[in-house]
Amino acid sequence: MVATAFRPVTDDERAARVVELDASQRAVLELADGASAAVIGAPGSGKTTTLVEFVVDRLQRRGWAPGSVLALSPTRTTATRLRDVLAARVEVPTPGPLARTVASLAFDVVGHSARLAGQVPPTLLTGGDQDSIVRAVLEGHLADGGGPAWPDELGPRVRALRGFRTELREVLMRTTEQGLSGDDLRLLGDRLDRPAWRAVADFADEYHAVVDGLAGRRLDSAELVDFAVAALDRGETAPAVDGLRVVLVDDAQEATRSTVALLRALVRRGVAVVALGDPDLATTAFRGGSPDVLGRLAPRLGLDRVETLWLTRVHRHDDALRELVGRVTARIGTAAAGRQHAADAAGPTADEGPWRGVTPVVTVQADSPAHEVSGVARLLREHHLLRGVPWARMMVVVRSGGQVTSVARSLQLAEVPTRTPVAGRAVRDEHGARHLLLAASVAVGRDPLTADVAADLLLGPLGGFDPLSLRRLRLALRAEELAGGGTRSADALLVEALGAPGRFVTIDSRPAARAGRVAASLDAARRAADEGASIEEVLWGLWERSGLATEWSTRSAGRGIVAAEADRHLDGVVALFTAAKRYVERTPEAPAVGFLDALLDAEVPEDTLSPQASADSVLVCTPASAVGVEVDVVVAARVQEGVWPNLRVRGALLGPDELVDAAERLRAGELDGPAPAAPTDARAGVLSDELRMFALTVSRARRQVVVSWTADDAEGPSVFSRLLPADVPRASGGHPLSLRGLVGHLRHALVTTPRGVRGDAAARGLAQLAEAGVAGAHPGQWYGLAEPTTTAPLVDLAVPETHVPVSPSQLGSFEECPLHWFVDRFGGSAPSAAMGLGTVLHDVMEHATATDVESLWAAVEERWGELEFESPWIAEAEKRRARQMTESLSSYLRDFEASGAELLAAESSFTLDIGPARLRGAIDRVERTAQGAAVIVDLKTGRAVPTSPRAVAEHPQLGSYQVALADGAIEEVPEGTAPGGAKLVIVSSGVRGKLYREPAQAPFDAETLQGFRDRVTDAAEGMAGRVFVARLDEHCEGRNGGTCRIHVVGEVSS
């Protein structure tokens, strides 16, 4: 149990918190009561610090009531961070949080208004919810051919895209913010020749009807603010607004039109607004943000004037970093500001403590993305190990959210602990959460239990299988089926077993026991759902029975990649249960499948308040998630041409930004005025937005900025690389500064250095690492040093009556490459689809009662379900090939009947001892010709069958069969029957007008028979040995090297 104690803050501690402000910051604190102002400062000029001290000044020095000051921040993350700072700094009880988001404030106002009217407060329609509704309506239109009259360029394929839905949601939000009705939107569409806007108006009518039909009142963020503004204008108060005298807006450059509308309503109630920010750092222009809000604050708030104050000193940067930020911001439009560019640098100097000699700006340039990440990881490890920089004081920023997970994972593999913003990831994409959702989806009947789903469940954390264990389980199920006379495929058997608790008890193996636990858990979840359990209860049951809570918690307590992965898995599971709890609270009567539909089909990540692991780690994020963050080292990664900047014009399909301009012109009566900006102007605006995100990124660093990129034949550095100083150095390489790298370095030194001081030091270092349990340090883990587990032969031929099992097919494999034979025989090889198809055709030929194509094809199709293919298109291609080979087989069988020949045996098995060899095989067919000779037939379905005269004459399988026939091992052939040789029947291709080919091996005479017996004897003696030679030139290094190729690599097998 955790004990909590409280004590008063001492005077010394309080004095240590006092912040020394510069003159420009103090000027903000000296604003008159009731004065509104725009405070504009360059990155690192102390805007947030000034905001905090402003609150402290008003509550402590001026004696304002705690509820009279409120700070607004653009996101939940930044608001939470600011709330905690204010709470620690103010040290007085307050009626509510001192910092919150605009949506949080609006929600309080609207909720209070609803309660005053005796109504149930509305719930927020999240971005994921909205996207799901929009998609459902669009899919309904596509299915029935109805819906709005979209222009031709927005056809069904376009409307099925996620990008179209994103723009459609943006337009719906903009119409709310601008107060546009459906008729207004249709008018604008007609007057400005935008037929898409008319279609949006018709869509909006149906969309709002769907939302209104949901249980409870649902409002999206724009509607929420719109309702809050209306409530404030009606004079309705709320606890969060009562007594409010001033609102401070942090990072005001991120303010959207909804934010400005709410601030304007507060101003009409006599509340002052102090907005702090930097237009050069805005990241929300694509969501309706306006970077010029600070420069035009007075008209935006409906005031005659506001004071504009400029922060003149940058406390975060030294001269070099200040110059870099200035190079970027100088190329951005001023957005009705600009004087912040002249701020002086007053940050830390480069010669302070461990930072002495560190270059403020460096690059990492690589010839591949993998080498780029490796270089970045090495630099981060250098700061952490040599300078003691906490991982959490370093950050890696990439341009798009799609890059975050891959870069974070690559850094983890390079021994750099990372974390990513939870809100930037869809819950369904989290490893642990995804498999819990999959299991719940099967349990409640949303998704059927298919072979792919069964494999996913077993290979995931709930089953804990690896591919080899799953293969063994499938083989065991198949073996039971065949033993019982069944023919069902392993896929069908696995699905049946997972759906029937207790089915695995007949298989005595650990994989079967684990699979049985998964089946039992699924059954318990299914029964709970049938009894009316909520989705939260279903998920919780699956989680408790999995045992993963203990396993992942234990792992997360450690260090390194495994701990970081466990932290990430636990974060995802916590986010899942947070979402499930919220769903149950909002819609307690809704079925569990509704939650699964919303979460599994959603393509927009949900914001979340669930806690996240806070271990010391490097944050990997996009520029939007870097707002308000300050660290020592920032890496701007993957700064590639075409990636950063991304100059694609946003909103090109539906024009949400043009709609805002049109709405403003409509209100001003200027619809017939000049046309909107040309596309070139739009691209210039996009470039400014990209520069702002780059400026935001590099300005987060206090000590060093690293810009990395890959330059190879396929991609090169971004134009943003030209913004760096001309003499910017590249980060030095050298020792990788990782445990794995140190082990490799010391092992190399040990084996390449003669015994002496250096070699002895390497040995001592490895001994220390081995004692600490570092992988690869102990000689027992080194390849090439371990003694063979045995030097005994595979078969001891000195023991009497000992035989070496030899099959005709293995004879050929051994003669081609002994190493390949050994690896394939004892290491195992997975059966391919082609092998399965060959087995089916052999079976059809063996049991054929008719020779026509359709009869044979019906037999093939009857067993087709037993075959497994990697994808549907491969299955379709193989089925076409199977049909062609069936036609070839039919042609051969009809020709056989027409020739007057007779079938003596089909799938005839034989056993024959030849010296030390025990030759065992099964012959496809033995036919007696019209002349009375016995001919052996071997069916071949593969594409690569040797057909040259020499290859056929020496064919090991045909030769084995001829020896068996000559020695009387084939019981079905009457004694005295003349030998007629052997032949291959190749049905994969034909020759000279035939659909098949039949190269023949001449009947063996006595000398040839004895020669072949000697071949079998020699092969058996080789198979019994303890050394297996690799045929490098003939097999292992060519394209047919197969499974033995890896074993001839010196680094693996030396």
N, C-alpha and C positions, 0 to 999 in steps of 0.2 A: 504494500500500500504506500502511495506517495504522500508524504507529510508536507503540509503547506504552512508557512509562517509569514507573518506580516511585520514590518517595522517601518518607522518613518524614514523618509529620505533625509540624509544628513546635509548640513550646510555646505560641506566640501563637495558632496556629490551634486548638489544643486548648482554650485558655482562652476563645476566642471562642464555642466550642460549649457552654460551661457555662450552664445555664439557672438563672435565679433563681426558686426556688419560693416560694410563699406558705406560711404556717404550716399551713393545712389540707392542702396537698399534701405538706409535709414529714412530717406525721403519718402519711401512708400509708407513706412510706419507713421510718418507725420501727416498723412492725409487727414483732412477734416472729417469729423463724424458725418456720415451721410453722403460723402463724396464717392462718386463712381470713377474708376480709372482703368486704363489699359497699361499694364506693366510689361514692357518688351525687353527681352534680354537674350544675348547669344547663348549657345549651349554652355553650361557650366558656370553661368554668371550668378547662380544662387537664387533662382526664381522660387523653387519649392522651399528653400530655407527661409526666404523672405516671407512666404505665405505662412509658414509655421510661426515665425516670430511675430507676424502681424496678429495672429490669433492670440498668442501669449500676451502681446501688448494690450489688446483690447480687453482680455479677461482679467489680467493681473494689474496692469498699470492704470487702465482707465476704468476698471471696475464694472465692466459690462456683465450682464447676466449670461450664464453658460449657454443658454439656448439662443443667444442673439447672433451667434457667428456660425456659419456653416461653410465647409469647403466641398467643392464638387470636383471629381476626378473622372477621366474618360472611361476607365474600365474597372471591373471589380478588383482586379489584381492591384492596380495603382491606388484605388480607393482604400483597399485594405491596408496597403503599406503606409499610406498617408495617415489613416486612422490610428494606426499603432504609434507612429511617430508623434502625432498630436497628443494622444493619451499620455504618453510618457513625458512629454514636455510640459503640458498644461498643469497636470497634477491637481485638478479640481474635478469633482463629480459633475457630469453633464447629463441632461435628460435623454440624450441619445448620442449616436456616434457623431463626432465632429467632422467626419469626412464620409461621403457616400457618392454614388453615381447619380446621374440625372434620372435614369430609369427608377432607381430606388426611391428618390424623392417624389417623382411623379406617381409611383405606385402607392406611397403613403397618402398623397393628396386624394387620389381617385378612390382608394379604399375608404378613407374617412368620409368622402362625399357620398359613397354608396351607403354607408352605415347611417348617415344622417337621413337618407331617404328610405331607410328600412329595407335596403336591398343587400344581397350577398355581394361582397367585393369581387371584382373580376379577377381572373387569373391571366398571367402573361402568356401570350402565344409566342413561343420561342421560334428562333429561326428554323430549327429542325422541324417543328410542328408545321410551320407555315410552308416549308418546302414540301412536306409530305402532302399537304392539302392541295397545293398548286399542282403537284405531279398527279395526284389522283384525278383532279378535274381534267387536266390535259389528256391523261390516258383514257378517260371516259369519252372525251371528244374524238380521240383517234379511233377508239373501238367502234363507236356508233356513227362516225362520219358527221357528227353535229358540231355545235360550238360556234364561236365567232367566225366572221369572214376574214381570215388572215390573208395578207397579201401573198402572192406567189412565192416571193423570196423567203417567206417564213413557212415553208411547207411542213408536212408531217415529220420528216427526218430532223429538221431544225428544231421543231417544238419538242422533240423527244430528248434533246440535249440538256445536260445539267446547266450549261452556260446560258441557255435560253431561259430556264427557270430562274436563274440568279438575276438576270436582267428584269424579268417580269416582276419578281419580288421587289426589286429596287424601284421600278415604276410605280407599283402599288404604294410603296412607302412614300415616294415623292408626291403622289397625288394627295395623300393624307396630310403631309406636311404643308403643302401649298393650299389646302382647303378646296381642292378641285372636285366637283361633282362629276358623275358620269356624263351629264350633258356638256359640262365644260370641256371634258376630255374629247368628246365627239366634235365639239365646235373647233377645238384646236386642230384636231386631225383633218377636218374639212378645210379650214382656212389656210393651214400650212402644208397641205398635201402630204399628210402623214397617215395613211390608211391603217397602219399598225396601231395608232393610238385609238382609233375607233374600235378596233378589235379588242384592245386592252380594256376599254370601257365596258364592252359587252361581257368580257371575261370577268371583270371586277364585280359586276352584278351577281353572277353565279357564284363566284368565290365568296363574297360576303354572305350570300344566302346559306352556303355550306357552313361557314364559321358561325353564323347566328343559330344554326341548327344543332350545334354541339352543346353538350351539357355544360351549363354555367356560361357566364359571359367571358369571352376570350378577346383580348386586345393585344395587337402587336406593339412593338416599342413606339412606333410613330403615333399610333392611335392612343396609346397610354398617355403620352405627353400632350396630345391634342385634348384629351378629356381633362387632364390636369389643368391645362391653361384655361379651359372653359370653367372649371370649378373655381379657380382662383379669381377669375373675372366676375363670377357671381358672388364673390365675397365669402365663399366658404373657406373656413380655415382648417388646418390640420395641426397636430402636435409638432410636426417637423417645421412648420412655417410660423406658428404662433410666436410672437416676440422676436422674429428674425429681423436683424438690422442690416446685416451685410452678408453677401455671398461671395466667397472667393473661388475663382475657377482656375484650377491648376491645369497646365498644358492646354490652355484655351485654344491653341491652334487646331486642336482635334475636335472642336465644337461643331456639331452638325446643325442643320436648320432647326431641328426639334429642340436642341439645347438652347439655341438663341431664342426660340419662341417661349420657352419656359422662363428664361432669364428676363425677357421683356415683360412677361406677366408679373413676375416678382417686382420689377421696377415700378410697374403701375400700382403696386401696393405699397410703394415707398421704401423698398429694400434697395440698398446700394449694391453695386456689383463691382468687384475688383478682379479683372481678368489678367492672368499672368501667362505668358507663353512666348513662343518664337515662331513666326510664320515660316521660317526656313525648315522647320522640322515636322510639318503636318504630314500625316499618313492616312487620313480618312477622306481624301478628296473623292475617291471612287465610291464612298458611301454617302455622299452628299455633304461632306465637310467643306468648309470655306476658309482657306488659309488667310484671307484678308479680314477676318472677323476682328482681329485686334486693331488693325489700322483703321477700320471703319466702325468702331464699337458704338459710338454715339448714335448714328442713324439706325444701327441694328437694334439698339435697345430703346429707340424712340425718344432719345434725349437730345437736347440742344447741343450739349457738349459734355465731354468727359476729359479728365486730365490724362495726358499721356506721359508716362515716366519711362526712362531708359536706364537699364542697368549697364554700367560702364566698365566693369571689371570681370574677367573670366577667371574664376578661382580654381577651375578643374585642370586647365591646360597650361603647359609651358609654351614658349614661343613657337617651337616646332609643331606641336599639335594644333595650336591656334592658327598657324599659317595653313596647315592642311585643311582644317574646317573652313577657313576663309576662302581657300581655292575653290571649294565645292559650292559654298553658299553664294559666292560672287556670280555664279552662273544661273542663279535662280531669280525669277522675277521678285520684285520687292514686296508685292502683296500689300501695298499701301503702308509699308514700313521701310526699313533699310538702315536706320542709324545704328542698330545693334551690331552691324558688321564692323564698326569702328572700336568695339570694346577691346581693352588692353588685356594681355595675358598676365595673370598673377598667380599661376598655379605652381605646383611643386617643381623643383629643379632636378635635372637628370643626375646630379652627383649626390643625391641623398641616399645614404645607407646602402642597402643591397641593390639599388637601382643605378649605382655608379657605373657609367660606361654603357648603359643600355640605350640603344638607338630608338628614338621615339616612333619612327615610322620605318617599317621593313616590309619586304614582300616575300612570299613563298611561291616560287615558280616551279612547276613540275611538268613531266611529259605524260602524265596520266592522272586521272582523278584519285586513284589509290595512292600514288606517290604524293599527290597534293595533301591528302588527309594525313599521310604519314609524316610529312614535313610539318604540318600544323601541330600534330600531336607531339612531335619531338620538341617544338618550341614551347608548348604549354608545359610539358614535363620539365623542361629546363627551368622555367620560372618557378615551378612548384618545388623542385628538388634543390636547386642551387640558391634560390632567393627566398624560399619559404612563403611564396605567394599562395594563399588558400585557393583551392579549385574554384570556390564560389566567387572569387574576385576576378574571374576570367569568363569571357563570353564569346561564343561563335555565332555569327549572324549570317543567314543565307537569305536569298531574295524571296523564295516562295515556300509555302508550307509543305509542298510535296518533297522538298529536299531535307527537311528537318530530321525525319526519322532515319534516313539512310546515313546522313553525316554523323548523327549522334551515335548510331550503331557502329560505324566505322571507327570513330574515336574510342568507343568502349573497347573494341577489339585491339586498339593500339594502346591499351592500358591508361586511358584517360576517362575517369568517371564523368558521366554526363546526366543531365536531366532536360526534359522538354516541357513546355507549357501544357498542362492537362487540357485546358480549354481549346487548344489548337488541334486536338486529336479526337476523332469520333470514338465513342466508347466501344463500338463493335469492332474497331481495329486493334484494340488492346488484346494481347495474347490470352491472358486468363479470362477476361470478360467475354471474349468472342466464343470460347469453348463452352463456357457456362450458358451463354445465350443459345448456342447450337443445341446443347443437351435439353434446355428448357423448351426450345422450339419443337424438338422431337417429342418431348413428354406431353406437351399440351396438344399435339396433333397439328401444329401449324405446318411442319415440314415432314415428309415421309422419311423413314429410316432407309436410306439407299446404301449401296455399297460404298460410295464415296463418303457419305456422311459417317458411316460406321468406321471407315478408316481414319477420318479426321478426328473422331472422338477418341479412338484408341491411340493414335499417334500424338494427340494433344496432352495437356497436363492432367486431364481426368483419367486417362488410361496409362500414360507414362511409357508407352511402347516406343521402340525404335523400329525401323523398317525390317530388320532381321527377325525380331520377335514377332512382328505381325505376319511375316511370311511363314514362320514356323507354325503359328496358330492356324493359318489358312490351310497349310499342308496337312496338319493334324485333322482338321474338320473334313477335308477332302478324302483323306485316307479312311476315316470312319464311314463316309458316304459310300465309297467304292467297296469297302468290305461288306456293307449291307446291301450291295447290288444296286445302289442308286447311281444317278448320272448328273446330279445337280452341280453347278459350278461353285467354286470357293466363295465367290461374291454372294450368291444366294444363301449359302450355308452360314456365312458370317452375319448377314442381315437377320436371318431367322434366329440365330443364337443370341444376338444382342437384344432381340425383342422378347426372349423367353428366359426369365431367370431360372437358373439351375441347369441350363442346357450344357454348360461347360464342365459339369462335374465328372463326366465320363473321360475327360482328358486330364491326365495327371502331369501338369506342368505349371510353372510359374506364370507364363503368359496367359494360360487358360484361367488361372485363379484371378489374375488382375482383370481380365475381360469379364469374368463372372461378377466381380464387384461393380464394374461399370454397368452391367446389365441390371443388377439389383438396384443400383441407384436410379437408373432410368425408370425402372418399374415403380419404385417408391414415389418418384416425382410425378409419374403418370397417374398413380392412384390419388396423390394429393390434389392434383389439378382436377380430377374427376369429382372429388369431394368438395370442390369449391374454394380451394386455397388461392390466395392472391399470388400474383407473379413474384412479389417479394418473398413470400413463404416458399414457393417452388424453388427459386434461385438459392435461398438460404439453405434449404435442405440439400441441394446438390453440392453446395460449397462445403457444408459441414461433413458430409459423407466422403468428400474427396480427400480430406486430410491435408490439403494444400496450405491451409492457414499456418500450421506448425512448420511445414517444410519451408515455405517461402519466408516466414518470419525468421527462422534460423539462418537461412542464407543471407537475408538482408542485414543481419547483424555483423556480417563479415565485411571484407573489403574486396575491391576489384570488380571485374566484369560480372561475375555471378551475383554478387551483392547488388550491383546496379540493376541487373535484369530483374531480380526478385523485387526490388523497390518499385520498378516500373509495373510489374505484374500486379503487385498489391495496390498501387495507385489506381490501375484500371478497374480492379474489382471493387474498390471503395467507391469509385465514380459510378459503377454499375448499380450498386446498392443504393447510392444516393438518388440516382435517376428512378429506380424502381419505387423507392419510398415516396418520392414526389408524385409519381404517377398514381400510386394507391391513395395518397392523401387527396389528390385533386379529383380523381374519378374512382371512388371506392367500389362502385358497382360495375365498372368496366371489366370485360374479360381479359385474361392474361395475354391472349393473343394480340390484343390491341397494343399493348406495350411492346411486344416483340415486333409487330409490324412497324411501329414508329421508329424503333431503335435500329432494327436490321436493315430497313429500307432507307433510312435517313442518310443523306449525303452531306448534311451541314452539321458540323460538330456542335454539341450543346455546350453552353457555358455551364460551369459547375462550381459549387462551393465546397466540394469534398476536399478533405485535407490531402496534401501531397508530401511524399518523403522529402525531408529537408537535409539530407546528408550533404557533406561538402562535395560539390560537383560543379562541373562547367555547364552553364546554361547554353543550350543550342536553340535558337529561335529565329523568327523573322523580325524585320524592323518594327512592325507594329507591337510586338511583345517586348521590345527594348525601350519603350517609352517610360521615362522616369527612372531608368536604371543607370547606376554609375558603378564601374568596375575599374580595375587597374589595367587590364589587357583586353582589347577587343580584336577579334579576327573577323574581317569581312571575307567570307569564303565563297568559292565558286563564282568569282567576279568574271564571268564569261561573256563574250559577245553574243547577243541575242537572248541572254538570260537576265543580265543586269547591266544596262537598263532594258526593260521589256517595253518596247515602244508601241505595242498593240493598243489601238484606241479602244478604250472601254466603252461599253454601251452602244456599240455600233449597230446592234439589231433593233433596239427599241428606243434608244436615245433618252435615258433618264435625265441627263444633264441638260439636253436641249429642251426637255419638257419643263424643267424649272425655269429656264430663260423665257420660254413661251408663256408660262404662267405669270411671270413678273410683267411681261409685256402686255398680257391680257388685262391685268389689274391696272396698268398704267394707260390703257387705251392705245397702245402702240403696236398692235399686231401687224399693221400694214407698214411698219418701219423697216429698217435694214435687216437683211437676212442674218442668221446666226453665223458663228465663226466657221471658216472653211476648214476642211480636214487638216491642212498644214498647220493651222492655228491649234487644232485639237491635239495634233501630235506634239506641238511645242508645249502644250499644257501637260501632256503625259510625261515628257522629258523633265519638266520642272518637278512633277510629283516623284519621279524616280530619283532625281537629284536630292530632293528633300529626304527620301528614305536613306540614301547613301550618307547624307550629312548627319542624319540622326544616328546612324550606325557608328561612324567614326568618332562622333562627338561623345560617345558613352565612355571612352577610355580616359583614364587619368594618367597613365604612364606610357602605354605603347599601343599603337595601331598596327595591325598586321593585315595586309591585303594579299589574298592568295588566288591563284588561277592555274589552269592547265593550258599548256600550249603544245599542240601536236598537229598532225595532218588534218584532223577533223574539227578542231575548235581552237580558239585563241582568246587572248585577254580582251576584256571589255574596253570601250573607249574611256571608261572611268579610270582606268589605269594611267591615263595621261594626265590626270589631275594630281598625281603624286609628284613630289619634287623630283627634279631631273636626276639627282645623285642618290636617290633612295637605294639603300643596300638590300641585298638578298639575305634572308636569314641563313646563318651558317649551319652546316650539317654536322658531321662528326658522329660521336658515340650516340646511339639511340636513346640512352638514358632510361632504359626500361629493364626490368628483371630478365625478361627473355633475351633482350639484346645483350645484357651483361653476361649472361650464361654463354651465349654464342661467342662473344668476344674472348672470354676466358678460355673456352674450349679450343678456339682457334689458336690462341697464344700457346696453349699447353701442347698441342700436337705439332706446331710449326716451329717452336723455339727449342733449341738444345737445352738439356738440363742446365740450370743455372739460376741466377737470381730471378729473372723474369718468369721462367717456367715454374719455379717453386712458388712465386707469388700467385701465379694463376691457379696452381693446385690448391693453395691455402684459401684463396677466394672461393673456388668451387666447393671446397669442403664446408665453408661457412654457409654458402647458399644451400647446399644439400641438407645441412643440419636444420635450416629454417624451412625446409620442405619446398623449395623452389623447383618447379618442374624442369627436368633436363639437366640438373646440376650433378646428380649422383651418377657415377659410372654405370650403375646397374640399369640405367635408362638409356644408355648410349647404344645405337645400332653398331653391330660389328664386334662388340666386346663380349657379349653374352655367349656362353658355350652352347653348342647344339643340345637340344633337350635329349636327343638320342642319336647314336651312330649306328644303331642296328638296322639291318635291311628291312624292307617292308614285309617280305616273306622269307623265312629261313629255309632255303631249299635243302639244307643238310638234314632236315627232319624228314624221316621216311613218310611216304604217302602224302606229301605236301604238294599241293597244286596252286598255281597262280590263276585266278579267274581272268579270262580274256574274252572279250566280246568282239565280233567282227568290226563294229564301228570303232571301238577303242584301239584296235590293232592299227587302223589307219591313222588315228590321232597320235598314237605313240611314235609311229614311224615318221610322221611329219615333224613332231617336236616333242621330245620326252618331257621337257619342263611344262609345256602346255597341257599334256596329258595329265601330269601329276596335279597341277593347280586345278584343272577342271574336275578331276576325279575326286580329289579330297577337299578342295576349297568350295566346290559347288558353283553352279552357274544357274542363273535364273532362266526359266523357260521363256521363249519368245512367242509372240503371236504366230509367227510363221511355223514354229515347231508344233504348236497346238493345231493349226490348220492341217499340217501334214498328218498328225495323228487321226484327225477326223476322216480324212480322205482314205487313209489306210484301212480304217474300220469300215468305211462304206464299201470299199472294194472287197474286203473279206466277207462281208455279209450280203453282198449284192445278189438279189434274186431275179433282177431284171437288168437289162443293159441300156435301156433308153435314158435320155438325158433327164427327163422330168422325174423319173423314179429315183435316180441317183441323187438329183438335187433335193428332192423331198427328204431323203435320208440325211443329207448335209445340213439342211435347215433345221431338222429335228434336234441336232446336237450343236447348232450354232451358238446357243445361249451359254455353252460351257466355255467359250473363248472370251478372253479379256483383251481389250485394246486401250491404248493410252488416250485416244480421243475419238469422237464420232467420225471424223473424216477418214482416219486410218481404218476404222471398222468398215466404212463404206467402200474404201479402196480394196481392202482385203476380201470383201464379199464379192466384188466384181472379179477379182483374181480367182477366187474359189469357183465361181461360175464357169470361168474359162477353163480351169483345170478339170472340172467335172465333165465338161463337154469333151475334153481330150480323153479322159478316162473312159467315157461312154464310147468314143470312137475306137479306142483300143479293144474294149471288151466285145464290141460288135465284130471287129475284124478277127478277133480270136475265135468267135463262134463260127464265123464264115469259113475259117481255115480248116475246120474239122478237127481241131485240137481238143484235148480233154484236160480238165482240171483235176490233178491228183491230190493237191493239198493247198490249204490257205492258212497263213500264220502258223506254219509248222515249226515247232520248237525242237531243238536237238542239243545234245551234250556230247562232247568228244574230247577224250584225253589225248594230248599230243606231247609226249615228253613231260616237262614240268607244267605245261599249260592245260587248263581245263576250258576248252572252247565251248561257249554257250551262245546260242543265237536263235532267232526266229525268222523264217523265210516267208516273204510276202506270198509268193505263189510258186508251186511246182506244176508245170504243164507238160502233158505228153503230146507231142506233135502227131500229125496224121501218119508220119513214118515210124512212130513208136519210140522216139527218143525223148528223154526227160530233160526239160529245159527249166532252169531256175530263173525266176523273175523278181527283180527288186524295184519297187515303185519309188520314184523320186519326185518330190514336189518343190524342191528348192530351185533357186535361180542359177546358182553357181555349181553346176555339176560337171566334173571333168569328162570330156567326150572324145579326147584325142585317142588314136589307136593304142598308143603306148599306155596311157592312163587307164584305159579300159582293160587292156591285157593284164595289167598289174593290180587291178582294183582289189583291195583287201577284202571287202565284203563278198564280192562275187567269188573270189578265190576260196574264202572260208567255206562258202556254201558248196562249192564243187568238191572240196576235200570231204565235207560231211556226207555228200551224196556218194562219193567213191568209197568211203569207209562204212557205208550202210547205216549211218546215224539218222537217216530220214525214214521213219517207219512207214509212211504212207506210200513210198515208192516200191513197187514190187521188185523182188530180187531178180536180177538178170536184165533189168531195163537198161538200155543203152544210154550213156550220157550224151546230152545234146548241148552242153555248155551252159552259159548263164548270160543274162542280159539285163540292162537297165531300161525301165520304161519311164521316160521323162515326160511329164504332162504339163510342165510349165512353159514349154515352147515346142513348136513343131518344125518339120523339115520336109522339103520336096512334096508339098501338097498335103502332107499329113498333119494332124493336130498334135501329134506326139512324136517323140524320137525313141529309138530302141537300139542304142549301141550294144554290140554283143561281144562276149568273151568266149573264145573258142574252147571246145572241150579239152580238159587237161589230160595229157598223156602221163605215163608213170613217172617220167623224169620231172615234169612240171609239178606233179602232185608232191613229189618228195621235196622239191625246191621250196614249195609253199609251206610244207610242214616245217622245214628248217626256218623259214621266216617267222612262223608262229612260235617256235622254240626260242629263237633269238629274242623276240619281243617279250616273251614271258620272263626270260632271265633278266632282261633290262627292267621290266616292271617290278621285279622282286628286289631290285637293288636299293642302294641308299644315295646314289648320285644321279641327278637327272639333268641332262645337257640341254642348253638352250640353242636352237638352230638360228643363230642371229641373222645370217644372210638370207636364209630360206624362209624364215617365218617371223621371228619375234620383233624385228625392227621394221617390217613392212606393214602394209595396211591390214594384213590379216593377223597381226600380232596378238590381238585379243587380250585375254586375261593374263598372259605371261609377259606382256610388254613392260609393265611396271616393275617386274621382278628382275629385269636386266639393267635397271638403273642403279649405278654404283652406290649412290647416297642412300638408297633404300635397302639394298641387300648385301652391302659390303660388311 
